[in-house]
Amino acid sequence: MAKELPIAPVKRLLKKATNDKRVSDAAVDAFIEYIEKFIMNVGDEINDLVEYNHKKTVTKDDIIFVMER
């Protein structure tokens, strides 16, 4: 799967989350891959919910509902 998330902002967030530790490029790539898989999995669940409810638009409430179960 091609990486969709930009490297620099993800690296900044990862550094911030680790109290400004150095983060290797390989670590950022692995983290991006994991985040993208997570987003796709959550997206699949959101899609199932929206289709079940016969909706065409994903709302903030749909995302919150899926994330809080």
C-alpha positions in Angstrom: 0.0 0.0 0.0 1.4 3.4 -1.0 1.9 5.8 1.9 -0.7 8.6 2.0 0.2 10.4 5.2 3.0 13.0 5.0 6.2 12.0 6.7 7.2 15.3 8.4 4.0 15.9 10.4 3.9 12.3 11.5 7.5 12.5 12.6 6.8 15.7 14.6 3.9 14.1 16.3 5.9 10.9 17.1 8.7 13.0 18.5 6.3 15.0 20.6 4.7 11.8 21.9 8.1 10.5 22.9 9.3 13.7 24.7 11.5 14.8 21.7 13.4 11.5 21.4 15.2 11.0 18.0 13.0 9.0 15.7 14.5 7.1 12.8 13.1 7.3 9.3 12.4 3.6 9.4 10.4 4.1 12.7 8.3 6.8 11.0 7.7 4.6 8.0 6.6 1.7 10.2 4.4 4.1 12.3 2.7 5.5 9.1 2.1 2.0 7.8 0.4 1.1 11.1 -1.7 4.3 11.3 -2.9 3.8 7.7 -3.9 0.3 8.4 -5.8 1.5 11.5 -7.5 4.2 9.5 -8.6 1.7 6.9 -9.9 -0.7 9.5 -11.9 2.0 11.2 -13.1 3.2 7.8 -14.4 -0.2 7.0 -16.4 -0.2 10.3 -17.7 3.2 9.6 -18.7 2.2 6.1 -20.6 -0.8 7.5 -22.4 1.4 9.9 -23.4 4.0 7.3 -24.6 1.3 4.8 -26.6 -0.5 7.6 -28.3 2.8 8.3 -28.9 3.4 4.6 -27.0 6.7 4.6 -24.7 8.2 2.0 -22.8 10.6 4.2 -20.4 9.8 7.0 -20.9 12.2 9.9 -18.9 13.1 12.9 -21.3 11.1 15.0 -20.7 8.0 12.9 -17.0 8.3 13.6 -17.4 8.9 17.3 -19.8 6.0 17.6 -17.4 3.6 15.9 -14.4 4.8 17.9 -16.1 4.6 21.2 -17.4 1.0 20.9 
